[in-house]
Amino acid sequence: QVQLVESGGGLVQAGGSLRLSCLASGRIFSISAMGWYRQAPGKQREWVATITSGGTTNYAGSVKNRFTISRDNAKNTVYLQMNSLKPEDTGVYYCRQWPDYWGQGTQVTVSS
């Protein structure tokens, strides 16, 4: 059974930074692709970033060059470093482990 627990969310001013963490249980973490998604109030959940088991990363256009996804397989943890935050980055951020395991989410609020 895979369990994902996100942390690191909070309230930050525009232009600030936050680092999200997602701790995964289970022994398949190192061979699994991991991703971050977010859901703003009244909107559908959207993809933010992905990192493969080999370390290849991909980003949504809206966060490219501002966010960085990384992983530490020794710690079963995936990170999302978020810089130059904007109010439109506000939402609940979810961690995903492929194929279809999800965390409970962590709230990120960016004030203008």
TIVO-2410 file (N, C-alpha, C; in nm, 3 decimals):
# residues 112
REC num residu      c1      c2      c3 atome chaine
REC   1      Q   0.084  -0.119   0.000     N      A
REC   1      Q   0.000   0.000   0.000    CA      A
REC   1      Q   0.088   0.124   0.000     C      A
REC   2      V   0.062   0.214  -0.093     N      A
REC   2      V   0.138   0.337  -0.104    CA      A
REC   2      V   0.063   0.449  -0.034     C      A
REC   3      Q   0.133   0.524   0.048     N      A
REC   3      Q   0.076   0.643   0.110    CA      A
REC   3      Q   0.167   0.761   0.082     C      A
REC   4      L   0.107   0.874   0.052     N      A
REC   4      L   0.181   0.996   0.021    CA      A
REC   4      L   0.138   1.105   0.118     C      A
REC   5      V   0.235   1.174   0.176     N      A
REC   5      V   0.205   1.281   0.270    CA      A
REC   5      V   0.281   1.407   0.228     C      A
REC   6      E   0.205   1.510   0.190     N      A
REC   6      E   0.264   1.637   0.151    CA      A
REC   6      E   0.282   1.728   0.272     C      A
REC   7      S   0.379   1.817   0.262     N      A
REC   7      S   0.400   1.918   0.364    CA      A
REC   7      S   0.471   2.037   0.300     C      A
REC   8      G   0.476   2.148   0.376     N      A
REC   8      G   0.550   2.264   0.329    CA      A
REC   8      G   0.465   2.377   0.275     C      A
REC   9      G   0.337   2.358   0.266     N      A
REC   9      G   0.251   2.466   0.218    CA      A
REC   9      G   0.239   2.577   0.321     C      A
REC  10      G   0.177   2.686   0.279     N      A
REC  10      G   0.159   2.798   0.370    CA      A
REC  10      G   0.119   2.924   0.297     C      A
REC  11      L   0.129   3.035   0.368     N      A
REC  11      L   0.096   3.166   0.314    CA      A
REC  11      L   0.225   3.242   0.286     C      A
REC  12      V   0.236   3.296   0.166     N      A
REC  12      V   0.356   3.369   0.128    CA      A
REC  12      V   0.316   3.487   0.041     C      A
REC  13      Q   0.396   3.592   0.044     N      A
REC  13      Q   0.370   3.708  -0.041    CA      A
REC  13      Q   0.418   3.681  -0.182     C      A
REC  14      A   0.358   3.751  -0.275     N      A
REC  14      A   0.400   3.740  -0.414    CA      A
REC  14      A   0.549   3.770  -0.426     C      A
REC  15      G   0.617   3.688  -0.506     N      A
REC  15      G   0.761   3.702  -0.520    CA      A
REC  15      G   0.840   3.613  -0.426     C      A
REC  16      G   0.772   3.555  -0.329     N      A
REC  16      G   0.838   3.469  -0.232    CA      A
REC  16      G   0.857   3.327  -0.280     C      A
REC  17      S   0.905   3.243  -0.189     N      A
REC  17      S   0.935   3.104  -0.222    CA      A
REC  17      S   0.880   3.010  -0.117     C      A
REC  18      L   0.851   2.889  -0.161     N      A
REC  18      L   0.814   2.779  -0.073    CA      A
REC  18      L   0.874   2.651  -0.129     C      A
REC  19      R   0.900   2.556  -0.041     N      A
REC  19      R   0.940   2.423  -0.086    CA      A
REC  19      R   0.844   2.320  -0.030     C      A
REC  20      L   0.779   2.249  -0.120     N      A
REC  20      L   0.689   2.141  -0.081    CA      A
REC  20      L   0.765   2.009  -0.079     C      A
REC  21      S   0.723   1.923   0.013     N      A
REC  21      S   0.780   1.788   0.021    CA      A
REC  21      S   0.668   1.686   0.016     C      A
REC  22      C   0.699   1.570  -0.037     N      A
REC  22      C   0.603   1.460  -0.041    CA      A
REC  22      C   0.677   1.333  -0.001     C      A
REC  23      L   0.640   1.279   0.114     N      A
REC  23      L   0.702   1.158   0.165    CA      A
REC  23      L   0.616   1.039   0.127     C      A
REC  24      A   0.679   0.942   0.061     N      A
REC  24      A   0.608   0.824   0.013    CA      A
REC  24      A   0.645   0.701   0.093     C      A
REC  25      S   0.546   0.619   0.120     N      A
REC  25      S   0.573   0.490   0.182    CA      A
REC  25      S   0.585   0.386   0.072     C      A
REC  26      G   0.631   0.270   0.103     N      A
REC  26      G   0.639   0.164   0.004    CA      A
REC  26      G   0.777   0.153  -0.058     C      A
REC  27      R   0.803   0.036  -0.117     N      A
REC  27      R   0.936   0.008  -0.169    CA      A
REC  27      R   0.950   0.034  -0.318     C      A
REC  28      I   0.844   0.085  -0.381     N      A
REC  28      I   0.853   0.105  -0.526    CA      A
REC  28      I   0.880   0.251  -0.562     C      A
REC  29      F   0.908   0.336  -0.462     N      A
REC  29      F   0.924   0.479  -0.489    CA      A
REC  29      F   1.032   0.503  -0.593     C      A
REC  30      S   1.145   0.438  -0.579     N      A
REC  30      S   1.260   0.469  -0.664    CA      A
REC  30      S   1.236   0.434  -0.810     C      A
REC  31      I   1.142   0.348  -0.839     N      A
REC  31      I   1.116   0.309  -0.978    CA      A
REC  31      I   0.990   0.374  -1.032     C      A
REC  32      S   0.932   0.465  -0.956     N      A
REC  32      S   0.807   0.528  -0.996    CA      A
REC  32      S   0.828   0.672  -1.040     C      A
REC  33      A   0.754   0.710  -1.142     N      A
REC  33      A   0.747   0.852  -1.176    CA      A
REC  33      A   0.665   0.922  -1.069     C      A
REC  34      M   0.700   1.046  -1.042     N      A
REC  34      M   0.631   1.126  -0.940    CA      A
REC  34      M   0.591   1.258  -1.002     C      A
REC  35      G   0.484   1.316  -0.948     N      A
REC  35      G   0.439   1.442  -1.003    CA      A
REC  35      G   0.372   1.530  -0.900     C      A
REC  36      W   0.361   1.656  -0.935     N      A
REC  36      W   0.286   1.753  -0.856    CA      A
REC  36      W   0.172   1.808  -0.941     C      A
REC  37      Y   0.058   1.822  -0.878     N      A
REC  37      Y  -0.060   1.881  -0.939    CA      A
REC  37      Y  -0.112   1.988  -0.844     C      A
REC  38      R  -0.199   2.074  -0.896     N      A
REC  38      R  -0.261   2.174  -0.808    CA      A
REC  38      R  -0.404   2.199  -0.851     C      A
REC  39      Q  -0.482   2.247  -0.754     N      A
REC  39      Q  -0.622   2.278  -0.782    CA      A
REC  39      Q  -0.656   2.410  -0.715     C      A
REC  40      A  -0.688   2.508  -0.797     N      A
REC  40      A  -0.731   2.638  -0.747    CA      A
REC  40      A  -0.880   2.634  -0.717     C      A
REC  41      P  -0.928   2.723  -0.630     N      A
REC  41      P  -1.071   2.724  -0.597    CA      A
REC  41      P  -1.157   2.740  -0.721     C      A
REC  42      G  -1.255   2.652  -0.737     N      A
REC  42      G  -1.346   2.661  -0.849    CA      A
REC  42      G  -1.290   2.612  -0.981     C      A
REC  43      K  -1.170   2.556  -0.980     N      A
REC  43      K  -1.108   2.510  -1.103    CA      A
REC  43      K  -1.074   2.362  -1.094     C      A
REC  44      Q  -1.048   2.303  -1.211     N      A
REC  44      Q  -1.009   2.163  -1.214    CA      A
REC  44      Q  -0.863   2.147  -1.173     C      A
REC  45      R  -0.832   2.029  -1.125     N      A
REC  45      R  -0.695   1.998  -1.091    CA      A
REC  45      R  -0.609   2.002  -1.217     C      A
REC  46      E  -0.491   2.061  -1.207     N      A
REC  46      E  -0.402   2.071  -1.323    CA      A
REC  46      E  -0.263   2.019  -1.289     C      A
REC  47      W  -0.200   1.968  -1.391     N      A
REC  47      W  -0.064   1.916  -1.377    CA      A
REC  47      W   0.035   2.031  -1.364     C      A
REC  48      V   0.136   2.012  -1.277     N      A
REC  48      V   0.238   2.115  -1.255    CA      A
REC  48      V   0.375   2.068  -1.304     C      A
REC  49      A   0.415   1.949  -1.258     N      A
REC  49      A   0.549   1.901  -1.292    CA      A
REC  49      A   0.558   1.751  -1.270     C      A
REC  50      T   0.652   1.689  -1.342     N      A
REC  50      T   0.675   1.545  -1.332    CA      A
REC  50      T   0.824   1.518  -1.327     C      A
REC  51      I   0.861   1.414  -1.254     N      A
REC  51      I   0.998   1.365  -1.257    CA      A
REC  51      I   0.994   1.214  -1.271     C      A
REC  52      T   1.069   1.162  -1.368     N      A
REC  52      T   1.070   1.018  -1.390    CA      A
REC  52      T   1.164   0.949  -1.292     C      A
REC  53      S   1.163   0.816  -1.294     N      A
REC  53      S   1.254   0.743  -1.206    CA      A
REC  53      S   1.400   0.772  -1.241     C      A
REC  54      G   1.424   0.808  -1.365     N      A
REC  54      G   1.560   0.840  -1.407    CA      A
REC  54      G   1.598   0.985  -1.388     C      A
REC  55      G   1.505   1.067  -1.340     N      A
REC  55      G   1.537   1.206  -1.310    CA      A
REC  55      G   1.500   1.306  -1.418     C      A
REC  56      T   1.436   1.259  -1.525     N      A
REC  56      T   1.392   1.353  -1.628    CA      A
REC  56      T   1.273   1.433  -1.578     C      A
REC  57      T   1.276   1.563  -1.601     N      A
REC  57      T   1.171   1.651  -1.550    CA      A
REC  57      T   1.094   1.718  -1.663     C      A
REC  58      N   0.970   1.749  -1.634     N      A
REC  58      N   0.886   1.825  -1.725    CA      A
REC  58      N   0.799   1.919  -1.643     C      A
REC  59      Y   0.768   2.035  -1.704     N      A
REC  59      Y   0.692   2.136  -1.632    CA      A
REC  59      Y   0.580   2.193  -1.718     C      A
REC  60      A   0.474   2.233  -1.650     N      A
REC  60      A   0.370   2.310  -1.718    CA      A
REC  60      A   0.428   2.446  -1.755     C      A
REC  61      G   0.380   2.501  -1.864     N      A
REC  61      G   0.434   2.627  -1.912    CA      A
REC  61      G   0.423   2.740  -1.810     C      A
REC  62      S   0.317   2.736  -1.730     N      A
REC  62      S   0.291   2.845  -1.635    CA      A
REC  62      S   0.391   2.848  -1.520     C      A
REC  63      V   0.464   2.738  -1.497     N      A
REC  63      V   0.558   2.733  -1.384    CA      A
REC  63      V   0.703   2.714  -1.430     C      A
REC  64      K   0.724   2.691  -1.558     N      A
REC  64      K   0.859   2.667  -1.607    CA      A
REC  64      K   0.950   2.783  -1.574     C      A
REC  65      N   1.070   2.752  -1.532     N      A
REC  65      N   1.171   2.850  -1.494    CA      A
REC  65      N   1.145   2.915  -1.358     C      A
REC  66      R   1.037   2.876  -1.292     N      A
REC  66      R   1.010   2.925  -1.156    CA      A
REC  66      R   1.008   2.811  -1.054     C      A
REC  67      F   0.958   2.695  -1.097     N      A
REC  67      F   0.946   2.579  -1.009    CA      A
REC  67      F   1.048   2.474  -1.048     C      A
REC  68      T   1.095   2.399  -0.949     N      A
REC  68      T   1.188   2.289  -0.974    CA      A
REC  68      T   1.143   2.166  -0.897     C      A
REC  69      I   1.123   2.056  -0.969     N      A
REC  69      I   1.090   1.929  -0.906    CA      A
REC  69      I   1.217   1.847  -0.892     C      A
REC  70      S   1.231   1.779  -0.779     N      A
REC  70      S   1.347   1.694  -0.756    CA      A
REC  70      S   1.305   1.578  -0.667     C      A
REC  71      R   1.393   1.480  -0.655     N      A
REC  71      R   1.361   1.363  -0.573    CA      A
REC  71      R   1.485   1.314  -0.501     C      A
REC  72      D   1.463   1.255  -0.386     N      A
REC  72      D   1.568   1.191  -0.308    CA      A
REC  72      D   1.522   1.050  -0.280     C      A
REC  73      N   1.570   0.955  -0.359     N      A
REC  73      N   1.523   0.817  -0.346    CA      A
REC  73      N   1.562   0.755  -0.212     C      A
REC  74      A   1.672   0.800  -0.154     N      A
REC  74      A   1.713   0.747  -0.024    CA      A
REC  74      A   1.614   0.785   0.086     C      A
REC  75      K   1.544   0.897   0.064     N      A
REC  75      K   1.447   0.945   0.162    CA      A
REC  75      K   1.303   0.923   0.119     C      A
REC  76      N   1.284   0.857   0.004     N      A
REC  76      N   1.149   0.835  -0.048    CA      A
REC  76      N   1.069   0.966  -0.055     C      A
REC  77      T   1.135   1.072  -0.099     N      A
REC  77      T   1.074   1.204  -0.097    CA      A
REC  77      T   1.091   1.275  -0.231     C      A
REC  78      V   0.986   1.341  -0.273     N      A
REC  78      V   0.991   1.428  -0.390    CA      A
REC  78      V   0.962   1.571  -0.343     C      A
REC  79      Y   1.030   1.666  -0.405     N      A
REC  79      Y   1.020   1.806  -0.364    CA      A
REC  79      Y   0.969   1.892  -0.480     C      A
REC  80      L   0.913   2.005  -0.443     N      A
REC  80      L   0.878   2.107  -0.542    CA      A
REC  80      L   0.925   2.241  -0.486     C      A
REC  81      Q   1.033   2.293  -0.541     N      A
REC  81      Q   1.082   2.424  -0.503    CA      A
REC  81      Q   1.010   2.528  -0.588     C      A
REC  82      M   0.942   2.619  -0.522     N      A
REC  82      M   0.861   2.719  -0.593    CA      A
REC  82      M   0.918   2.858  -0.563     C      A
REC  83      N   0.966   2.924  -0.666     N      A
REC  83      N   1.021   3.058  -0.654    CA      A
REC  83      N   0.937   3.158  -0.733     C      A
REC  84      S   0.956   3.285  -0.704     N      A
REC  84      S   0.884   3.392  -0.774    CA      A
REC  84      S   0.734   3.362  -0.778     C      A
REC  85      L   0.680   3.329  -0.664     N      A
REC  85      L   0.539   3.290  -0.658    CA      A
REC  85      L   0.447   3.405  -0.694     C      A
REC  86      K   0.336   3.369  -0.757     N      A
REC  86      K   0.236   3.465  -0.800    CA      A
REC  86      K   0.101   3.430  -0.735     C      A
REC  87      P   0.012   3.526  -0.723     N      A
REC  87      P  -0.120   3.495  -0.666    CA      A
REC  87      P  -0.191   3.382  -0.740     C      A
REC  88      E  -0.169   3.371  -0.869     N      A
REC  88      E  -0.234   3.264  -0.946    CA      A
REC  88      E  -0.175   3.126  -0.919     C      A
REC  89      D  -0.071   3.118  -0.839     N      A
REC  89      D  -0.018   2.989  -0.797    CA      A
REC  89      D  -0.093   2.934  -0.675     C      A
REC  90      T  -0.185   3.013  -0.622     N      A
REC  90      T  -0.263   2.970  -0.506    CA      A
REC  90      T  -0.346   2.847  -0.537     C      A
REC  91      G  -0.348   2.753  -0.443     N      A
REC  91      G  -0.428   2.633  -0.459    CA      A
REC  91      G  -0.382   2.524  -0.365     C      A
REC  92      V  -0.449   2.411  -0.375     N      A
REC  92      V  -0.407   2.292  -0.302    CA      A
REC  92      V  -0.314   2.212  -0.393     C      A
REC  93      Y  -0.197   2.181  -0.343     N      A
REC  93      Y  -0.097   2.108  -0.420    CA      A
REC  93      Y  -0.096   1.962  -0.377     C      A
REC  94      Y  -0.105   1.876  -0.478     N      A
REC  94      Y  -0.113   1.732  -0.456    CA      A
REC  94      Y   0.008   1.663  -0.516     C      A
REC  95      C   0.054   1.563  -0.446     N      A
REC  95      C   0.161   1.477  -0.492    CA      A
REC  95      C   0.099   1.352  -0.554     C      A
REC  96      R   0.158   1.305  -0.663     N      A
REC  96      R   0.110   1.183  -0.727    CA      A
REC  96      R   0.227   1.089  -0.751     C      A
REC  97      Q   0.202   0.960  -0.722     N      A
REC  97      Q   0.297   0.855  -0.759    CA      A
REC  97      Q   0.226   0.766  -0.862     C      A
REC  98      W   0.291   0.750  -0.975     N      A
REC  98      W   0.230   0.667  -1.080    CA      A
REC  98      W   0.220   0.523  -1.034     C      A
REC  99      P   0.109   0.451  -1.073     N      A
REC  99      P   0.014   0.501  -1.170    CA      A
REC  99      P  -0.093   0.596  -1.116     C      A
REC 100      D  -0.141   0.572  -0.994     N      A
REC 100      D  -0.255   0.654  -0.954    CA      A
REC 100      D  -0.268   0.663  -0.802     C      A
REC 101      Y  -0.159   0.696  -0.735     N      A
REC 101      Y  -0.161   0.718  -0.590    CA      A
REC 101      Y  -0.149   0.868  -0.565     C      A
REC 102      W  -0.230   0.918  -0.470     N      A
REC 102      W  -0.236   1.063  -0.445    CA      A
REC 102      W  -0.223   1.091  -0.295     C      A
REC 103      G  -0.165   1.204  -0.263     N      A
REC 103      G  -0.163   1.253  -0.127    CA      A
REC 103      G  -0.289   1.332  -0.097     C      A
REC 104      Q  -0.295   1.384   0.025     N      A
REC 104      Q  -0.415   1.456   0.068    CA      A
REC 104      Q  -0.410   1.604   0.032     C      A
REC 105      G  -0.293   1.651  -0.008     N      A
REC 105      G  -0.279   1.789  -0.051    CA      A
REC 105      G  -0.229   1.881   0.058     C      A
REC 106      T  -0.165   1.989   0.015     N      A
REC 106      T  -0.119   2.093   0.106    CA      A
REC 106      T  -0.153   2.228   0.045     C      A
REC 107      Q  -0.203   2.318   0.127     N      A
REC 107      Q  -0.253   2.448   0.078    CA      A
REC 107      Q  -0.137   2.545   0.059     C      A
REC 108      V  -0.137   2.609  -0.056     N      A
REC 108      V  -0.044   2.718  -0.085    CA      A
REC 108      V  -0.126   2.843  -0.117     C      A
REC 109      T  -0.100   2.949  -0.045     N      A
REC 109      T  -0.170   3.075  -0.067    CA      A
REC 109      T  -0.068   3.185  -0.089     C      A
REC 110      V  -0.080   3.251  -0.203     N      A
REC 110      V   0.012   3.360  -0.238    CA      A
REC 110      V  -0.067   3.490  -0.238     C      A
REC 111      S  -0.028   3.580  -0.151     N      A
REC 111      S  -0.098   3.708  -0.141    CA      A
REC 111      S  -0.031   3.814  -0.229     C      A
REC 112      S  -0.112   3.904  -0.279     N      A
REC 112      S  -0.059   4.009  -0.367    CA      A
REC 112      S  -0.015   4.131  -0.289     C      A
***
